[in-house]
Amino acid sequence: MGFSFDISARDGRARTGVISTPRGEIRTPAFMPVGTAATVKAMMPESVRETGADILLGNTYHLMLRPTAERIADLGGLHRFMNWDRPILTDSGGFQVMSLASLRKLTEEGVQFSSHIDGSRHMLTPERSMEIQRLLGSDIVMAFDECPALPADRAAIDASMQLSMRWAQRSRDAFGDRPGHALFGIQQGGLEPDLRARSAEALRAIGFDGYAIGGLAVGEGQEAMFGVLEYAPGQLPEDKPRYLMGVGKPDDIVGAVQRGVDMFDCVLPSRSGRTGQGWTARGPVNLRNARHRDDPRPLEEGCPCPACRNYSRAYLHHVIKSDEIIGAMLLTWHNLAYYQRLMQGLRDAISAGRLELFAARFHEDRAQGDIGLI
């Protein structure tokens, strides 16, 4: 079986369907938990799957530095290495090079940089990124691009977009013919509609298995991001998956799904779990707050995750304030489970033609805020 995308229902601009890969199906709209260094922090892979996740994201930059892609390949590939037998998407490493590495030097060839771990020097090019992702064995490979931080002036965004499109062609050439594996191109262009259109045109001419909307969630704010999403998804092929990279908060996801996006990833649910924040239908809850120390109720009534099924807010408050590892484990499980329930709710609503009602109720519930004191 190869890689394919089938849309089963639409509601406005929103779509629900299935991405099929040799390692399993990905129900869309889909949220991908982030397993940066071959692990979703504080979670066992089987626990991540139990939350409802169909696919994980791995990180080229981190894995190339430690333990190295070559070592992972020698040990049987990333799936075996991290004990995850379902699909994995790997990003290209470009964003992390720009945001984490030091002493960067950007040229037409690629980016030379110093590791944030030990200062060692490395060169990442479209060809090397494709090689690393091949060694990892990822099912969905991302083209190598540059992601400029916003705000930036138009000339800089234009030059960066054009460089990314040249790198997209080199990524396509280096990827070659790999049946069962997919390559996604990444649209750039900042907040400029015409630059986004030119980027989409270049990507369509090259031809990819899926298309990402890059260069957002980098400081521009939700209003500006939604402004781009009013037109950017429609500039990309209708019959291919559309992936909004690095997004996001639950209300970001709902708004993006309404505007035609199919795939998401974000560190927020797992990072929040390690800092004492739980995500619920009524919004985020800070379990470090003293108001929870005597509360026998679950974090979220009706949630089947272990944190809500077996423990009280008082216990979660205690272990988080005490810096016990179980606090991060339980809250991360809950947050990932909440995100996957949200995605299932969106898929069901689209299938039933009731997305606008679902979104209205979603916002009404969040507007209530957390439950009151007992």
Backbone hydrogen bonds in HBPLUS format (Angstrom, degrees):
<---DONOR---> <-ACCEPTOR-->    atom                        ^
c    i                          cat <-CA-CA->   ^        H-A-AA   ^      H-
h    n   atom  resd res      DA  || num        DHA   H-A  angle D-A-AA Bond
n    s   type  num  typ     dist DA aas  dist angle  dist       angle   num
A0004-SER N   A0020-SER O   3.05 MM  16  5.18 151.5  2.14 139.4 145.4     1
A0020-SER N   A0004-SER O   2.80 MM  16  5.18 154.2  1.87 140.7 149.5     2
A0006-ASP N   A0018-VAL O   2.97 MM  12  5.43 166.5  1.99 151.6 154.9     3
A0018-VAL N   A0006-ASP O   2.88 MM  12  5.43 152.8  1.96 150.5 159.1     4
A0008-SER N   A0016-THR O   2.81 MM   8  5.93 147.4  1.92 139.0 150.0     5
A0009-ALA N   A0016-THR O   3.26 MM   7  5.46 155.8  2.32 150.2 148.5     6
A0016-THR N   A0009-ALA O   2.98 MM   7  5.46 152.4  2.06 155.3 154.6     7
A0011-ASP N   A0014-ALA O   3.00 MM   3  5.21 157.0  2.06 135.1 139.6     8
A0014-ALA N   A0011-ASP O   3.12 MM   3  5.21 142.9  2.26 130.9 125.4     9
A0017-GLY N   A0028-THR O   3.14 MM  11  5.20 151.4  2.22 123.0 129.1    10
A0028-THR N   A0017-GLY O   2.93 MM  11  5.20 173.8  1.93 139.1 138.7    11
A0019-ILE N   A0026-ILE O   2.87 MM   7  4.96 167.5  1.88 145.1 148.3    12
A0026-ILE N   A0019-ILE O   2.78 MM   7  4.96 153.5  1.85 147.2 155.6    13
A0021-THR N   A0024-GLY O   3.17 MM   3  5.28 139.6  2.34 124.1 135.8    14
A0024-GLY N   A0021-THR O   3.06 MM   3  5.28 168.8  2.08 114.0 116.5    15
A0030-ALA N   A0262-ASP O   2.83 MM 232  6.29 152.9  1.90 150.8 156.7    16
A0264-PHE N   A0030-ALA O   2.93 MM 234  6.23 133.9  2.15 149.2 163.4    17
A0032-MET N   A0264-PHE O   2.82 MM 232  6.05 159.7  1.86 144.9 151.4    18
A0057-LEU N   A0033-PRO O   3.02 MM  24  6.27 149.2  2.12 161.9 164.9    19
A0035-GLY N   A0057-LEU O   2.66 MM  22  5.48 157.1  1.71 153.5 161.9    20
A0038-ALA N   A0035-GLY O   3.15 MM   3  5.29 142.5  2.29 132.5 124.2    21
A0059-ASN N   A0036-THR O   3.23 MM  23  4.90 144.7  2.36 136.5 132.4    22
A0043-MET N   A0040-VAL O   2.98 MM   3  5.61 143.9  2.11 153.0 152.3    23
A0047-SER N   A0044-MET O   2.93 MM   3  5.14 127.7  2.21 103.9 118.5    24
A0048-VAL N   A0044-MET O   3.03 MM   4  6.44 150.7  2.12 153.9 162.9    25
A0049-ARG N   A0045-PRO O   3.04 MM   4  6.36 159.1  2.08 151.1 156.2    26
A0050-GLU N   A0046-GLU O   3.05 MM   4  6.21 144.2  2.18 133.0 142.7    27
A0051-THR N   A0047-SER O   3.19 MM   4  6.54 132.0  2.43 140.6 151.6    28
A0051-THR N   A0048-VAL O   3.14 MM   3  5.35 138.0  2.33  99.8 111.0    29
A0052-GLY N   A0049-ARG O   2.96 MM   3  5.39 154.4  2.02 110.9 119.2    30
A0056-LEU N   A0087-PRO O   3.26 MM  31  6.72 154.5  2.33 143.5 147.5    31
A0089-LEU N   A0056-LEU O   2.87 MM  33  6.29 163.3  1.90 160.0 164.7    32
A0058-GLY N   A0089-LEU O   2.78 MM  31  6.19 155.0  1.84 150.2 158.3    33
A0091-ASP N   A0058-GLY O   3.19 MM  33  6.70 152.9  2.27 162.5 161.9    34
A0063-LEU N   A0059-ASN O   3.06 MM   4  6.14 166.5  2.08 155.0 159.4    35
A0064-MET N   A0060-THR O   2.86 MM   4  5.83 150.4  1.95 151.1 158.0    36
A0066-ARG N   A0062-HIS O   2.97 MM   4  6.14 156.2  2.02 149.1 156.3    37
A0068-THR N   A0063-LEU O   2.91 MM   5  5.44 142.7  2.05 157.0 165.9    38
A0072-ILE N   A0068-THR O   3.19 MM   4  6.53 162.1  2.23 148.4 153.2    39
A0073-ALA N   A0069-ALA O   2.88 MM   4  6.11 157.8  1.93 150.1 156.4    40
A0074-ASP N   A0070-GLU O   2.98 MM   4  6.21 157.7  2.03 147.8 153.5    41
A0075-LEU N   A0071-ARG O   3.06 MM   4  6.31 134.0  2.28 140.5 152.8    42
A0075-LEU N   A0072-ILE O   3.09 MM   3  5.05 130.5  2.35  93.9 107.6    43
A0077-GLY N   A0072-ILE O   2.88 MM   5  5.26 159.2  1.92 142.9 139.6    44
A0076-GLY N   A0073-ALA O   3.05 MM   3  5.22 162.3  2.08 111.4 113.0    45
A0081-PHE N   A0077-GLY O   2.93 MM   4  6.02 161.8  1.96 153.7 159.6    46
A0078-LEU N   A0136-LEU O   2.85 MM  58  5.07 170.1  1.86 143.2 146.4    47
A0082-MET N   A0078-LEU O   3.00 MM   4  6.06 160.0  2.04 152.7 154.4    48
A0083-ASN N   A0079-HIS O   2.93 MM   4  5.74 109.0  2.45 135.1 151.4    49
A0084-TRP N   A0079-HIS O   2.95 MM   5  4.95 162.6  1.98 142.7 147.3    50
A0083-ASN N   A0080-ARG O   3.27 MM   3  4.92 153.0  2.35  94.7 102.7    51
A0139-ASP N   A0088-ILE O   2.88 MM  51  5.44 135.8  2.08 144.5 158.4    52
A0140-ILE N   A0088-ILE O   3.19 MM  52  6.49 159.4  2.23 144.8 146.8    53
A0090-THR N   A0140-ILE O   3.02 MM  50  6.46 158.1  2.07 174.1 178.2    54
A0097-VAL N   A0093-GLY O   3.03 MM   4  6.18 156.0  2.09 152.9 159.9    55
A0098-MET N   A0094-GLY O   3.19 MM   4  6.41 156.8  2.25 145.5 151.0    56
A0099-SER N   A0095-PHE O   2.95 MM   4  6.16 142.3  2.09 143.3 154.7    57
A0100-LEU N   A0096-GLN O   2.69 MM   4  5.32 160.3  1.73 150.4 153.0    58
A0102-SER N   A0114-SER O   3.32 MM  12  5.30 159.1  2.37 144.1 146.3    59
A0114-SER N   A0102-SER O   2.94 MM  12  5.30 162.3  1.98 165.0 163.8    60
A0105-LYS N   A0112-GLN O   2.80 MM   7  5.12 142.6  1.94 151.9 158.4    61
A0112-GLN N   A0105-LYS O   3.00 MM   7  5.12 167.4  2.02 143.5 144.7    62
A0107-THR N   A0110-GLY O   2.91 MM   3  5.37 171.6  1.92 170.1 171.4    63
A0111-VAL N   A0124-LEU O   2.86 MM  13  5.32 166.6  1.88 151.1 154.5    64
A0124-LEU N   A0111-VAL O   2.86 MM  13  5.32 171.5  1.87 152.7 154.1    65
A0113-PHE N   A0122-HIS O   2.92 MM   9  5.51 159.9  1.96 151.1 157.2    66
A0122-HIS N   A0113-PHE O   2.88 MM   9  5.51 155.8  1.94 162.4 169.3    67
A0115-SER N   A0120-SER O   2.77 MM   5  5.26 161.9  1.80 151.1 156.5    68
A0119-GLY N   A0115-SER O   3.00 MM   4  4.58 139.5  2.17 121.0 129.2    69
A0129-SER N   A0125-THR O   2.87 MM   4  6.01 162.1  1.90 156.9 161.7    70
A0130-MET N   A0126-PRO O   3.05 MM   4  6.23 157.8  2.10 145.0 150.5    71
A0131-GLU N   A0127-GLU O   3.00 MM   4  6.24 151.2  2.09 142.4 150.8    72
A0132-ILE N   A0128-ARG O   2.89 MM   4  6.12 161.8  1.92 153.6 157.6    73
A0133-GLN N   A0129-SER O   3.01 MM   4  6.21 166.6  2.03 150.4 153.9    74
A0134-ARG N   A0130-MET O   2.94 MM   4  6.08 142.7  2.08 140.3 150.6    75
A0135-LEU N   A0131-GLU O   2.93 MM   4  6.20 157.8  1.98 150.3 156.0    76
A0136-LEU N   A0132-ILE O   2.93 MM   4  6.23 150.3  2.02 148.3 157.0    77
A0137-GLY N   A0133-GLN O   3.08 MM   4  6.19 135.5  2.29 130.8 141.8    78
A0138-SER N   A0133-GLN O   3.41 MM   5  6.04 150.6  2.50 162.4 166.8    79
A0137-GLY N   A0134-ARG O   3.07 MM   3  5.01 125.5  2.38  92.9 107.4    80
A0182-ALA N   A0139-ASP O   2.87 MM  43  6.25 166.7  1.89 159.9 164.0    81
A0141-VAL N   A0182-ALA O   2.79 MM  41  6.03 170.9  1.80 156.2 158.7    82
A0184-PHE N   A0141-VAL O   2.85 MM  43  6.22 162.4  1.88 168.1 174.2    83
A0143-ALA N   A0184-PHE O   2.97 MM  41  6.07 153.9  2.04 174.7 173.3    84
A0157-ILE N   A0153-ASP O   3.09 MM   4  6.41 159.9  2.13 154.5 160.8    85
A0158-ASP N   A0154-ARG O   2.83 MM   4  6.00 160.9  1.86 154.6 159.9    86
A0159-ALA N   A0155-ALA O   2.99 MM   4  6.18 166.8  2.00 149.1 152.3    87
A0160-SER N   A0156-ALA O   2.96 MM   4  6.08 160.0  2.00 146.6 152.5    88
A0161-MET N   A0157-ILE O   2.85 MM   4  6.01 158.5  1.90 148.1 154.2    89
A0162-GLN N   A0158-ASP O   2.98 MM   4  6.22 163.9  2.00 153.9 157.7    90
A0163-LEU N   A0159-ALA O   3.01 MM   4  6.23 155.6  2.08 145.8 152.6    91
A0164-SER N   A0160-SER O   2.90 MM   4  6.16 160.3  1.94 150.5 156.1    92
A0165-MET N   A0161-MET O   2.96 MM   4  6.26 145.4  2.08 147.4 156.9    93
A0166-ARG N   A0162-GLN O   3.07 MM   4  6.40 150.6  2.16 144.8 152.2    94
A0167-TRP N   A0163-LEU O   2.90 MM   4  6.20 155.3  1.97 150.9 158.7    95
A0168-ALA N   A0164-SER O   2.76 MM   4  5.97 135.0  1.96 135.7 149.0    96
A0169-GLN N   A0165-MET O   3.16 MM   4  6.47 153.0  2.24 143.4 147.6    97
A0170-ARG N   A0166-ARG O   3.19 MM   4  6.50 158.9  2.24 143.5 149.2    98
A0171-SER N   A0167-TRP O   2.76 MM   4  5.99 148.0  1.86 145.0 154.6    99
A0172-ARG N   A0168-ALA O   2.92 MM   4  6.17 158.3  1.96 147.9 153.3   100
A0173-ASP N   A0169-GLN O   2.96 MM   4  6.22 159.7  2.00 149.7 155.0   101
A0174-ALA N   A0170-ARG O   2.92 MM   4  6.06 159.6  1.97 146.1 151.6   102
A0175-PHE N   A0171-SER O   2.82 MM   4  5.91 146.5  1.93 147.7 157.0   103
A0176-GLY N   A0172-ARG O   3.39 MM   4  6.59 157.9  2.44 146.1 149.1   104
A0181-HIS N   A0178-ARG O   2.99 MM   3  5.60 157.4  2.04 144.7 146.7   105
A0209-ASP N   A0183-LEU O   2.92 MM  26  5.55 152.9  2.00 163.3 166.1   106
A0185-GLY N   A0210-GLY O   3.12 MM  25  6.59 146.9  2.23 156.2 150.4   107
A0212-ALA N   A0185-GLY O   2.73 MM  27  6.07 166.3  1.74 160.2 165.2   108
A0187-GLN N   A0212-ALA O   2.77 MM  25  5.99 173.5  1.77 158.6 156.2   109
A0214-GLY N   A0187-GLN O   2.90 MM  27  5.53 150.8  1.99 145.7 155.3   110
A0192-GLU N   A0189-GLY O   3.12 MM   3  5.88 163.2  2.14 144.8 148.1   111
A0196-ARG N   A0192-GLU O   2.97 MM   4  6.20 159.9  2.01 158.7 165.0   112
A0197-ALA N   A0193-PRO O   2.94 MM   4  6.15 152.9  2.01 143.6 151.3   113
A0198-ARG N   A0194-ASP O   2.99 MM   4  6.23 156.6  2.04 143.5 149.1   114
A0199-SER N   A0195-LEU O   2.92 MM   4  6.13 156.2  1.98 146.9 153.7   115
A0200-ALA N   A0196-ARG O   2.89 MM   4  6.12 163.2  1.91 152.2 156.5   116
A0201-GLU N   A0197-ALA O   2.93 MM   4  6.12 156.7  1.99 147.0 153.6   117
A0202-ALA N   A0198-ARG O   3.02 MM   4  6.24 157.3  2.07 146.0 151.6   118
A0203-LEU N   A0199-SER O   2.97 MM   4  6.25 160.4  2.01 153.0 158.3   119
A0204-ARG N   A0200-ALA O   2.90 MM   4  6.08 161.4  1.93 152.0 157.0   120
A0205-ALA N   A0201-GLU O   3.06 MM   4  6.22 150.5  2.15 143.2 150.9   121
A0206-ILE N   A0202-ALA O   3.14 MM   4  6.44 146.3  2.26 143.0 151.5   122
A0207-GLY N   A0203-LEU O   2.87 MM   4  6.11 170.3  1.88 157.9 160.4   123
A0211-TYR N   A0241-PRO O   2.97 MM  30  6.24 173.0  1.97 162.7 164.6   124
A0243-TYR N   A0211-TYR O   2.94 MM  32  6.24 155.2  2.00 141.5 148.5   125
A0213-ILE N   A0243-TYR O   2.70 MM  30  6.02 154.6  1.77 151.5 156.3   126
A0225-MET N   A0221-GLY O   3.03 MM   4  6.23 157.5  2.08 148.6 155.8   127
A0226-PHE N   A0222-GLN O   2.80 MM   4  5.99 170.8  1.80 161.7 163.0   128
A0227-GLY N   A0223-GLU O   2.97 MM   4  6.13 142.8  2.12 136.4 147.4   129
A0228-VAL N   A0224-ALA O   3.12 MM   4  6.50 148.6  2.23 146.9 153.1   130
A0228-VAL N   A0225-MET O   3.10 MM   3  5.27 120.4  2.47  99.8 113.3   131
A0229-LEU N   A0225-MET O   2.98 MM   4  6.32 155.3  2.04 148.0 155.8   132
A0230-GLU N   A0226-PHE O   3.00 MM   4  6.20 117.1  2.41 140.3 153.9   133
A0230-GLU N   A0227-GLY O   3.37 MM   3  5.35 151.4  2.45  94.7 102.9   134
A0231-TYR N   A0228-VAL O   3.09 MM   3  5.89 156.9  2.15 118.1 123.5   135
A0232-ALA N   A0228-VAL O   2.82 MM   4  5.80 171.1  1.83 164.2 165.5   136
A0235-GLN N   A0232-ALA O   2.98 MM   3  5.20 149.2  2.08 107.3 117.0   137
A0236-LEU N   A0233-PRO O   3.10 MM   3  5.46 158.6  2.14 110.4 117.2   138
A0262-ASP N   A0242-ARG O   2.84 MM  20  5.20 152.8  1.91 140.6 149.7   139
A0263-MET N   A0242-ARG O   3.00 MM  21  6.24 138.5  2.18 150.6 152.4   140
A0244-LEU N   A0263-MET O   2.98 MM  19  6.17 158.3  2.03 159.5 153.1   141
A0252-ASP N   A0249-LYS O   2.91 MM   3  5.10 124.6  2.22 104.6 120.2   142
A0253-ILE N   A0249-LYS O   2.99 MM   4  6.36 156.7  2.05 159.0 166.1   143
A0254-VAL N   A0250-PRO O   3.02 MM   4  6.34 165.3  2.05 154.6 157.4   144
A0255-GLY N   A0251-ASP O   3.17 MM   4  6.16 166.5  2.19 139.0 143.0   145
A0256-ALA N   A0252-ASP O   2.90 MM   4  6.07 151.1  1.98 147.1 155.8   146
A0257-VAL N   A0253-ILE O   2.86 MM   4  6.05 158.7  1.90 156.4 161.6   147
A0258-GLN N   A0254-VAL O   3.09 MM   4  6.33 158.7  2.14 148.3 153.7   148
A0259-ARG N   A0256-ALA O   3.00 MM   3  4.98 135.7  2.20  95.0 108.1   149
A0261-VAL N   A0256-ALA O   3.13 MM   5  5.59 158.3  2.18 135.7 137.6   150
A0260-GLY N   A0257-VAL O   3.03 MM   3  5.18 168.9  2.04 112.3 113.6   151
A0271-ARG N   A0267-VAL O   2.79 MM   4  5.75 168.5  1.80 171.4 173.4   152
A0272-SER N   A0268-LEU O   2.77 MM   4  5.66 163.5  1.79 152.6 157.6   153
A0273-GLY N   A0269-PRO O   3.19 MM   4  6.18 144.9  2.32 127.3 136.3   154
A0274-ARG N   A0271-ARG O   3.09 MM   3  5.28 135.6  2.29 100.1 112.0   155
A0275-THR N   A0272-SER O   3.01 MM   3  5.09 150.3  2.10 102.5 112.0   156
A0277-GLN N   A0272-SER O   2.95 MM   5  4.93 164.8  1.98 146.1 142.3   157
A0287-LEU N   A0276-GLY O   2.80 MM  11  5.32 150.5  1.89 173.4 175.5   158
A0278-GLY N   A0285-VAL O   2.83 MM   7  5.04 163.9  1.85 150.7 153.5   159
A0285-VAL N   A0278-GLY O   2.68 MM   7  5.04 149.4  1.77 150.7 160.6   160
A0280-THR N   A0283-GLY O   3.13 MM   3  5.08 145.0  2.26 114.3 124.8   161
A0283-GLY N   A0280-THR O   2.92 MM   3  5.08 154.4  1.99 116.3 115.7   162
A0289-ASN N   A0286-ASN O   3.19 MM   3  5.79 164.3  2.22 114.8 119.6   163
A0292-HIS N   A0289-ASN O   3.23 MM   3  6.22 175.2  2.23 128.0 129.3   164
A0293-ARG N   A0290-ALA O   3.14 MM   3  5.46 168.9  2.15 117.3 120.7   165
A0295-ASP N   A0292-HIS O   3.15 MM   3  5.10 169.6  2.16 110.9 113.7   166
A0314-ALA N   A0295-ASP O   2.90 MM  19  5.00 142.8  2.04 163.6 152.9   167
A0313-ARG N   A0297-ARG O   2.79 MM  16  5.90 146.2  1.90 161.2 163.3   168
A0303-CYS N   A0300-GLU O   3.18 MM   3  5.72 165.3  2.20 134.3 135.9   169
A0308-CYS N   A0305-CYS O   3.14 MM   3  5.57 124.3  2.47 109.0 121.3   170
A0309-ARG N   A0305-CYS O   2.83 MM   4  5.87 157.8  1.88 159.1 166.5   171
A0310-ASN N   A0306-PRO O   2.99 MM   4  5.55 159.8  2.04 141.1 144.3   172
A0316-LEU N   A0312-SER O   3.02 MM   4  6.36 167.1  2.04 153.3 156.5   173
A0317-HIS N   A0313-ARG O   2.81 MM   4  5.97 161.9  1.85 153.0 158.1   174
A0318-HIS N   A0314-ALA O   3.00 MM   4  6.19 157.1  2.05 142.6 148.8   175
A0319-VAL N   A0315-TYR O   2.96 MM   4  6.27 168.8  1.97 164.9 164.4   176
A0320-ILE N   A0316-LEU O   3.02 MM   4  6.03 153.3  2.09 146.8 154.4   177
A0321-LYS N   A0317-HIS O   2.93 MM   4  6.01 166.6  1.95 151.6 155.7   178
A0322-SER N   A0318-HIS O   2.93 MM   4  6.04 139.0  2.10 142.2 154.1   179
A0324-GLU N   A0319-VAL O   2.85 MM   5  5.06 161.5  1.88 159.0 160.5   180
A0323-ASP N   A0320-ILE O   3.07 MM   3  5.02 159.2  2.11 103.0 109.2   181
A0327-GLY N   A0324-GLU O   3.05 MM   3  5.72 147.5  2.16 115.7 123.9   182
A0329-MET N   A0325-ILE O   3.15 MM   4  6.47 159.8  2.19 151.4 157.6   183
A0330-LEU N   A0326-ILE O   2.89 MM   4  5.99 171.9  1.90 153.7 154.8   184
A0331-LEU N   A0327-GLY O   3.04 MM   4  6.14 169.5  2.06 151.9 155.3   185
A0332-THR N   A0328-ALA O   2.98 MM   4  5.84 155.1  2.04 140.8 148.1   186
A0333-TRP N   A0329-MET O   3.07 MM   4  6.21 162.4  2.11 146.5 151.5   187
A0334-HIS N   A0330-LEU O   2.98 MM   4  6.23 165.1  2.00 148.4 152.7   188
A0335-ASN N   A0331-LEU O   2.87 MM   4  6.04 167.6  1.88 150.6 154.0   189
A0336-LEU N   A0332-THR O   2.95 MM   4  6.11 169.0  1.96 156.4 159.0   190
A0337-ALA N   A0333-TRP O   2.92 MM   4  6.06 157.5  1.97 150.6 157.6   191
A0338-TYR N   A0334-HIS O   2.79 MM   4  6.07 153.1  1.86 153.2 161.3   192
A0339-TYR N   A0335-ASN O   2.98 MM   4  6.26 163.8  2.01 151.0 154.7   193
A0340-GLN N   A0336-LEU O   3.01 MM   4  6.26 157.8  2.06 146.9 152.8   194
A0341-ARG N   A0337-ALA O   2.92 MM   4  6.14 150.2  2.01 146.5 154.7   195
A0342-LEU N   A0338-TYR O   2.91 MM   4  6.18 154.0  1.98 150.6 158.1   196
A0343-MET N   A0339-TYR O   3.00 MM   4  6.35 154.2  2.07 146.4 152.9   197
A0344-GLN N   A0340-GLN O   2.97 MM   4  6.20 156.8  2.03 144.9 151.0   198
A0345-GLY N   A0341-ARG O   2.86 MM   4  6.07 154.5  1.93 147.2 154.6   199
A0346-LEU N   A0342-LEU O   2.94 MM   4  6.25 151.4  2.02 147.3 155.0   200
A0347-ARG N   A0343-MET O   2.90 MM   4  6.18 161.2  1.94 150.7 155.7   201
A0348-ASP N   A0344-GLN O   2.91 MM   4  6.09 165.3  1.93 152.1 155.8   202
A0349-ALA N   A0345-GLY O   2.93 MM   4  6.03 156.5  1.99 143.3 150.3   203
A0350-ILE N   A0346-LEU O   2.97 MM   4  6.16 160.4  2.01 151.7 156.2   204
A0351-SER N   A0347-ARG O   3.04 MM   4  6.22 163.9  2.07 148.8 153.5   205
A0352-ALA N   A0348-ASP O   2.99 MM   4  6.18 145.0  2.11 143.8 153.1   206
A0354-ARG N   A0349-ALA O   2.79 MM   5  4.88 164.9  1.82 152.5 151.1   207
A0353-GLY N   A0350-ILE O   3.05 MM   3  5.01 154.9  2.12 101.1 109.1   208
A0358-PHE N   A0354-ARG O   3.00 MM   4  6.26 160.6  2.04 152.8 158.8   209
A0359-ALA N   A0355-LEU O   2.83 MM   4  6.06 165.1  1.85 158.8 161.9   210
A0360-ALA N   A0356-GLU O   2.97 MM   4  6.14 154.9  2.03 142.9 149.9   211
A0361-ARG N   A0357-LEU O   2.99 MM   4  6.23 162.7  2.02 153.1 157.0   212
A0362-PHE N   A0358-PHE O   2.86 MM   4  6.06 153.1  1.94 148.6 157.2   213
A0363-HIS N   A0359-ALA O   3.03 MM   4  6.28 161.3  2.06 150.9 153.8   214
A0364-GLU N   A0360-ALA O   2.95 MM   4  6.17 151.5  2.03 144.0 152.8   215
A0365-ASP N   A0361-ARG O   2.88 MM   4  6.04 165.1  1.90 153.7 156.5   216
A0366-ARG N   A0362-PHE O   3.15 MM   4  6.39 161.0  2.19 145.8 150.9   217
A0367-ALA N   A0363-HIS O   2.97 MM   4  6.08 145.8  2.09 141.5 150.7   218
A0368-GLN N   A0365-ASP O   3.20 MM   3  5.46 144.1  2.33 102.0 111.8   219
A0369-GLY N   A0366-ARG O   3.19 MM   3  5.63 140.9  2.35 107.7 116.8   220
